[in-house]
């Protein structure tokens, strides 16, 4: 049985009319949009085998270059089990290098679509933006930013990257978060590798001196001392070079780290620096600058990166040549030819926690002052009470002791009695006693007010005061009743009615 579509049927009808002499070859070529030679060839085959000429000889046969189904199933199994988070181009490269399987990207796309397993690209609403060309020379402008993401393991970390706008040369490191320490270390490593650059393009984060820290920023101060200008971007798209690099890192680096079982930061940084950036980024992403001359300059001899890429704080020297830092007192031990009282010291804190003190770019020796602490056997709370009782005994005047210690004479008398009855340990407060103000009404009166309230929840405070006077002979103001209601959350009729119903139901259940 021969199955033909409409196009094949038309071809058969036209060739049959030529064979019957009802149509010329020229008209047939125009009608079928074929050459005269093709029409003649169709006619020859029609005379030889009939209408079967319209069916191609390879119909129903497998192509010679068809990929075996076993290979297709093998790749689909690898996609499901091992390479499920790789994009198609990355997958094609990885299959060739690690599995020894060479398959085109479009073939992989069709195979992945068959198993409904395609990593789709992010789709965002397009915006009209003006394209900015790359800088002509390397070192003119570098972009810097951090990307918090689940890069490896089960905890989020931040990849801080600095990238050259002209060449896309990148340096990146993993840190716990986007901090001053991380940004300064990444910038310093890049400077040691390439040299000083002209400008740094960043967002308006407080780390770089944005609105949250516009008065002072360690990164801003370090860049100023190095002669690097900081430029703030008004939108993420402004520094699109580094933003798009994070898309590539998240798309390629995350599955590679997972595939190699890397879950700690040290191993992730080693793989990033020694494998991913040299073998992929430097070869396939980085480009050549339009201008061969580089704008990077060597670090001058008078600039010490150890003295600049640190956290600096300033302290004022007191009259006794001491200063306070990190809630501790320090004394200047260095020999001085003249007094430097009221001058400012520069405290340089390293990222490992150590610090050094400088004055006029000269390092000073300092020693920590440790104030003697009075030993106590029973704790600070008991010792304070013992000191109060001892002071009253020394002065022989409880009033004066109360004035100096800030507690009442009644409290001192209570401490003295507790000390006589149970010794020093009796002064230790085990739990906070329940305090009841002396002006507060008696507990039995308050209980009768609450009981009457639950019996008659619709009465107002004035009506409740009259009811208590008539029934129980209790004289109480309506404001006191209101205070009791507020304390017990019964200040509205709805609350009093609900509490009354709950109490009544509970009593009935007991009976």
C-alpha positions in Angstrom: 0.0 0.0 0.0 1.3 3.4 -1.0 0.4 6.3 1.3 0.7 9.8 -0.3 0.0 13.3 0.9 -1.5 16.1 -1.1 1.8 17.2 -2.6 2.7 13.7 -3.8 -0.9 13.2 -5.2 -0.5 16.4 -7.2 2.8 15.2 -8.6 1.3 11.9 -9.7 -1.6 13.6 -11.4 0.6 16.0 -13.3 3.0 13.3 -14.5 0.1 11.1 -15.6 -1.3 14.0 -17.7 2.1 14.4 -19.4 2.2 10.7 -20.1 -1.3 11.0 -21.7 -0.3 14.0 -23.8 -2.7 16.4 -22.0 0.0 18.7 -20.5 3.4 19.9 -21.7 6.6 19.5 -19.7 7.1 23.3 -19.5 3.6 23.8 -17.9 4.2 20.9 -15.6 7.6 22.4 -14.4 5.8 25.7 -13.6 3.0 24.0 -11.8 5.2 21.8 -9.6 8.0 24.4 -9.3 10.5 21.9 -10.6 13.1 22.0 -13.3 12.6 20.4 -16.8 15.2 17.8 -16.0 13.4 16.7 -12.9 10.0 16.5 -14.7 11.7 14.3 -17.4 13.2 12.1 -14.7 9.8 11.7 -13.0 8.3 10.8 -16.4 10.9 8.1 -17.0 10.4 6.5 -13.6 6.6 6.7 -14.1 6.8 4.7 -17.3 9.1 2.2 -15.6 7.5 1.6 -12.1 4.3 3.5 -12.1 3.1 5.7 -9.4 5.7 4.4 -7.0 8.2 6.9 -8.4 6.8 9.5 -6.1 8.1 7.6 -3.0 11.7 8.2 -2.1 14.0 5.1 -2.1 15.1 5.7 1.5 11.6 5.9 2.8 11.2 3.6 5.9 14.9 3.0 6.2 17.1 4.2 9.2 19.6 6.9 8.3 23.2 5.8 7.9 24.4 8.5 10.5 21.7 7.7 13.0 22.9 7.6 16.6 22.2 4.2 18.3 19.3 4.1 20.7 21.6 2.5 23.3 23.7 5.7 23.4 20.6 7.8 23.6 19.3 5.8 26.6 22.8 6.0 28.2 22.9 9.8 27.9 19.4 10.2 29.2 20.2 8.1 32.2 23.3 10.2 32.9 21.1 13.4 32.6 18.6 12.0 35.2 21.1 10.6 37.7 24.3 12.6 37.4 24.1 15.7 35.3 20.6 16.9 36.2 21.6 20.5 37.0 23.9 21.2 34.0 22.9 23.3 31.0 23.0 21.8 27.5 26.3 23.4 26.4 28.0 22.6 29.6 26.6 19.1 29.5 28.0 18.5 25.9 31.4 19.6 27.0 31.4 17.5 30.1 30.2 14.4 28.3 33.1 14.7 25.9 35.7 15.3 28.5 34.6 12.9 31.3 32.4 10.2 29.6 34.0 10.2 26.2 30.7 10.8 24.5 30.5 13.3 21.7 27.0 14.6 21.0 25.9 17.9 19.5 24.0 20.4 21.7 20.8 20.3 19.6 20.8 16.5 19.8 21.1 16.7 23.6 18.2 19.2 23.6 15.9 16.8 21.8 16.9 13.9 24.1 16.4 16.0 27.2 13.0 17.2 26.0 12.0 13.6 25.5 12.4 12.9 29.2 11.1 16.4 30.2 14.4 17.4 31.8 15.7 20.7 30.4 17.3 23.4 32.5 15.6 26.5 31.2 17.1 30.0 31.2 15.8 32.7 33.4 13.1 34.8 31.7 12.7 38.4 32.7 10.7 41.2 31.2 13.0 43.0 28.8 13.8 46.6 29.3 15.2 49.2 26.9 18.7 50.0 28.0 21.6 51.7 26.2 24.5 49.5 25.5 27.8 50.6 27.0 31.0 49.5 25.2 33.8 47.9 27.0 36.7 50.0 28.2 39.5 50.2 25.7 42.3 49.3 28.0 42.7 46.8 30.9 42.9 48.4 34.3 40.7 51.4 33.5 37.6 50.1 35.3 37.0 47.1 37.5 33.6 46.0 38.7 33.1 44.4 42.1 30.2 42.7 43.8 29.1 39.7 46.0 26.6 37.0 45.3 25.0 35.1 48.2 23.9 31.7 47.0 23.8 28.0 47.9 27.1 27.4 46.2 28.1 24.2 48.0 26.9 22.2 50.9 23.7 23.0 52.8 24.5 26.5 53.9 24.6 29.7 51.9 27.9 31.5 51.2 28.9 34.6 49.3 31.1 34.7 46.2 32.9 38.0 46.0 34.3 38.7 42.5 36.2 41.5 40.9 36.2 41.6 37.0 38.0 43.8 34.5 35.5 45.7 32.3 37.8 45.5 29.2 38.9 41.9 29.3 36.5 40.1 31.7 39.5 38.8 33.6 38.1 37.8 36.9 39.3 37.0 40.4 36.8 35.5 42.9 36.8 33.9 46.4 34.1 32.4 48.7 33.4 34.0 52.0 30.6 33.5 54.6 29.1 36.9 53.7 29.8 40.1 51.8 32.0 41.8 54.4 34.7 44.5 54.4 37.3 41.8 55.1 36.3 39.7 52.1 36.1 42.7 49.7 39.4 44.1 50.8 41.2 40.7 50.5 39.9 40.1 47.0 41.0 43.6 45.9 44.4 43.2 47.5 45.0 39.8 45.8 44.1 41.3 42.5 46.4 44.2 43.0 49.2 41.9 44.0 48.6 39.9 40.8 48.1 42.7 38.2 48.9 46.0 39.9 47.0 49.2 40.7 44.0 50.1 38.6 42.2 53.4 38.0 38.6 53.0 39.1 36.3 50.6 41.0 32.6 50.3 39.9 30.4 49.1 42.8 26.9 49.3 44.1 25.7 51.5 46.9 26.3 49.1 49.8 27.6 50.4 53.1 30.8 48.4 52.7 31.9 50.8 49.8 30.6 54.0 51.5 27.0 54.0 50.3 24.1 55.8 52.1 24.2 53.4 55.1 27.9 54.3 55.8 28.4 57.6 53.9 30.6 59.1 56.6 33.3 56.5 56.7 34.0 53.2 55.1 37.1 51.1 55.3 37.0 50.2 51.6 36.5 53.8 50.7 39.5 54.8 52.8 41.7 52.1 51.4 40.9 53.0 47.8 41.6 56.7 48.5 45.0 55.8 50.0 45.8 53.7 46.9 44.6 56.3 44.5 41.6 54.3 43.2 38.4 56.1 42.4 35.1 54.5 43.6 32.2 54.9 41.2 28.7 54.0 42.4 26.2 52.3 40.1 22.6 53.6 40.1 21.3 50.1 39.1 22.4 46.5 39.0 22.4 46.7 35.2 25.0 49.5 35.4 27.6 47.0 36.5 26.2 44.2 34.3 29.7 42.7 33.6 30.0 41.3 37.1 26.3 40.6 37.4 26.3 38.4 34.3 29.4 36.7 35.5 27.5 35.5 38.6 24.9 33.9 36.3 27.7 31.9 34.6 29.2 31.0 38.0 25.8 29.8 39.3 25.1 27.9 36.1 28.4 26.1 35.7 30.3 26.2 39.0 27.5 24.9 41.3 26.9 21.6 39.5 30.7 21.1 39.1 31.2 21.5 42.9 28.3 19.1 43.5 29.7 16.6 41.0 33.1 16.5 42.8 31.5 16.3 46.3 33.0 19.6 47.5 31.1 20.9 50.6 33.7 23.0 52.4 34.9 26.5 51.6 38.6 25.8 51.4 38.2 23.1 48.8 35.7 25.2 46.9 38.2 28.1 46.7 41.0 25.8 45.6 38.8 24.4 42.8 37.7 27.9 41.8 41.3 29.3 41.6 43.2 26.3 40.2 40.6 24.6 38.0 37.5 26.6 37.0 39.0 30.0 36.3 42.2 28.8 34.5 40.6 26.0 32.5 37.3 27.6 31.6 37.0 31.3 32.3 40.5 32.4 31.0 40.1 30.3 27.8 36.4 30.8 26.8 35.1 34.0 28.6 38.0 36.4 28.8 38.7 38.6 25.7 41.4 40.8 24.5 41.2 44.5 25.1 41.0 46.9 22.1 44.1 48.7 23.3 47.1 46.5 23.9 48.6 49.0 26.4 47.5 48.2 29.9 46.6 50.8 32.5 47.7 48.7 35.4 50.6 50.2 37.3 53.0 48.5 39.7 52.5 49.2 43.4 55.0 52.0 44.3 57.7 51.2 46.8 56.4 53.8 49.4 53.0 52.1 49.5 52.6 49.2 51.9 49.6 47.1 51.3 49.8 45.7 54.8 49.3 49.2 56.2 46.4 50.1 53.9 44.4 46.9 53.4 43.5 46.8 57.1 40.8 48.2 59.4 41.8 51.5 60.9 40.4 53.2 63.9 41.5 56.3 65.8 41.7 56.9 69.6 42.5 60.0 71.7 45.4 59.8 74.1 44.5 60.6 77.7 46.6 62.6 80.2 48.2 59.5 81.6 49.3 58.3 78.2 46.6 55.6 78.1 43.8 54.9 75.6 40.7 52.7 75.4 40.2 50.2 72.6 37.7 47.3 72.4 36.5 47.9 76.0 40.1 47.5 77.4 42.6 50.1 78.6 46.2 50.2 77.2 49.3 52.1 78.3 51.9 53.4 75.8 55.2 51.8 76.7 57.4 53.2 73.9 59.9 55.9 75.1 58.7 59.4 74.1 60.8 62.6 73.9 57.7 64.7 74.5 54.1 64.4 75.6 51.5 63.4 73.0 48.5 63.9 75.3 45.2 64.7 73.4 46.7 63.5 70.1 45.1 60.8 68.0 46.5 57.3 67.6 45.9 55.1 64.6 44.9 51.6 65.5 45.4 49.1 62.6 43.4 46.0 63.1 44.4 42.9 61.1 41.8 40.5 59.8 43.2 37.8 62.2 42.2 39.9 65.2 45.6 41.3 66.1 46.2 45.0 66.1 49.1 47.5 66.2 49.2 51.2 67.3 50.8 54.0 65.2 51.5 57.6 65.9 52.9 59.8 63.1 53.5 56.6 61.1 55.6 55.2 63.9 54.6 52.0 65.7 54.2 52.2 69.4 54.5 49.5 72.0 51.5 49.2 74.2 50.6 47.1 77.3 47.1 46.2 78.5 46.1 47.5 81.9 44.4 44.9 84.1 42.5 46.4 87.0 42.6 44.2 90.1 39.3 42.5 90.8 38.2 41.9 94.4 37.9 38.2 94.9 34.5 36.9 96.1 33.5 33.5 97.3 29.8 33.8 97.1 29.2 35.7 93.9 28.8 39.4 93.0 25.3 39.7 94.3 26.0 38.3 97.7 29.3 40.3 97.9 27.5 43.5 97.2 25.1 42.8 100.1 28.0 41.9 102.4 29.7 45.1 101.6 26.6 47.1 102.4 26.2 45.4 105.8 30.0 45.9 106.5 29.8 49.6 105.5 26.8 50.2 107.9 28.8 48.5 110.7 31.9 50.6 110.0 30.0 53.9 109.9 27.7 53.0 112.8 25.0 54.9 110.9 22.5 53.0 108.9 21.1 56.2 107.3 24.5 57.3 106.0 25.2 53.7 104.7 21.8 53.7 102.9 22.7 57.1 101.3 26.1 55.9 100.0 24.9 52.5 98.7 21.6 53.7 97.3 19.4 51.2 99.2 16.9 51.8 102.0 17.5 51.4 105.7 14.8 48.7 105.8 16.7 46.7 103.1 20.0 47.0 105.2 18.2 45.7 108.2 16.8 42.8 106.2 20.3 41.9 104.9 21.7 42.0 108.5 18.9 39.7 109.8 19.4 37.2 106.9 23.1 37.2 107.6 22.6 36.5 111.3 20.0 33.7 110.6 21.6 31.8 107.8 25.1 33.2 107.1 26.3 34.6 103.7 24.4 32.1 101.6 21.1 33.3 103.0 21.8 36.6 101.1 21.6 34.8 97.8 18.3 35.4 96.1 16.9 32.0 95.0 13.8 33.4 93.2 12.2 36.8 92.9 9.5 37.2 95.5 6.0 38.2 94.4 5.6 41.9 95.0 2.3 43.3 96.1 2.0 47.1 96.4 1.0 48.4 99.9 -1.8 50.5 98.5 -3.4 47.6 96.6 -6.8 46.4 98.0 -7.0 43.2 100.0 -7.0 39.9 98.2 -10.4 38.9 99.6 -12.0 42.1 98.4 -10.5 41.6 94.9 -11.8 38.0 94.9 -15.3 39.2 95.7 -15.1 41.8 92.9 -14.1 39.2 90.4 -16.8 36.7 91.6 -19.5 39.4 91.4 -18.3 40.4 87.9 -18.6 36.8 86.7 -22.1 36.5 88.2 -23.3 39.7 86.6 -21.0 40.5 83.6 -23.4 43.1 82.1 -23.0 45.6 84.9 -20.9 48.7 84.4 -18.2 49.7 86.8 -20.5 52.3 88.6 -23.3 49.7 88.8 -20.8 47.1 90.1 -19.6 49.5 92.8 -23.3 49.9 94.0 -23.9 46.2 93.8 -20.9 45.5 96.0 -22.0 48.1 98.5 -25.5 46.6 98.8 -24.7 42.9 98.8 -21.4 42.7 100.6 -21.0 46.1 102.3 -17.8 46.8 100.4 -17.0 50.5 99.6 -14.9 50.6 96.4 -14.6 53.2 93.7 -15.5 52.5 90.1 -11.9 53.3 88.9 -10.5 50.6 91.2 -13.0 48.1 89.7 -11.8 49.2 86.2 -8.2 48.6 87.2 -9.0 45.1 88.4 -10.8 44.4 85.2 -7.9 45.7 83.1 -5.5 43.5 85.1 -7.6 40.4 84.6 -8.5 41.2 80.9 -12.2 41.8 81.7 -12.5 45.4 80.6 -15.3 44.8 78.1 -18.7 43.2 78.4 -17.8 40.6 75.7 -14.7 39.5 77.7 -16.6 39.4 81.0 -19.4 37.4 79.3 -16.9 34.9 77.7 -15.1 34.4 81.0 -18.4 33.9 82.8 -19.5 31.2 80.4 -16.2 29.4 80.7 -16.3 29.5 84.5 -19.9 28.3 84.6 -19.2 25.4 82.2 -16.2 24.4 84.2 -18.2 24.3 87.4 -21.0 22.3 85.8 -18.4 19.8 84.6 -17.1 19.3 88.1 -20.6 18.7 89.5 
